[in-house]
Amino acid sequence: MQPLRRRPAGGGTLPAMTSTSPQRPRQRRGSWRLLPFLLLLTLTVSLLLAPALAGAPAPGSSYALAQAAPFNRPSHYPLSQRPDSRLYQPHADWIGRLILPSVTETSREPGDWVWVEIEHAPPTAQGLEGQVLHLEWAQRPALRELVERVSTDVRFAAAAQEIEGQGNLLPRRLDGRLRVGPLQSLAGARPNDDLIVQLEEVELEPGADGSTRLSIGRPPLQISGRYVGPPEKAIARASL
């Protein structure tokens, strides 16, 4: 195309003006040539970032972290270990470690009952310390009716797997059990049989096989350990 010239009103000529329209298609074609490279770069970055966007691995549960320390396990405190009675006193008259019975045992003997390892007993029953005994509810109609009402079958839904993967602790040992009551739900709340409880309104009953059975009239109370420190006055007397 020839340069455009226009004569001004006052005479003379203007500088030549060249049209830039032929160059614009070349600029567009250059941008289109970059598009595949940009798409490839975006895809590469997305693949590299995919693991990060997916999230970090699910953290361990607080229970698992606590169990890493030996002093958080019952085995760290043998029953034969007796602290100074002037500085420590039993948390309660009856203290035990709950043990979840097997499915075979509950099938053979239905009902809401568990095993309990006696860690501390009153002076009249100290011979039971260290024994694993049968623990059930007292034979009271109102109490038994209440336990029956709250007992339920336990079946985890598919969402439980996702919740557990986030580090939440679920009573996995209870999954699939039938008619789980308060005692078994408490004993099976953790992966291990390490729940220490205080027992109240305890009654001793002879079993059919000659063993001793325990019955309680109130729900067990979870405690942190067998012994607690006495008041400050008692500590002052012990230091004299």
Summary of the structure (lengths in Angstrom):
residues: 240
radius of gyration: 38.0
end to end distance: 115.5
largest distance: 132.7
contacts: 548
relative contact order: 0.14
helix: 37%
strand: 18%
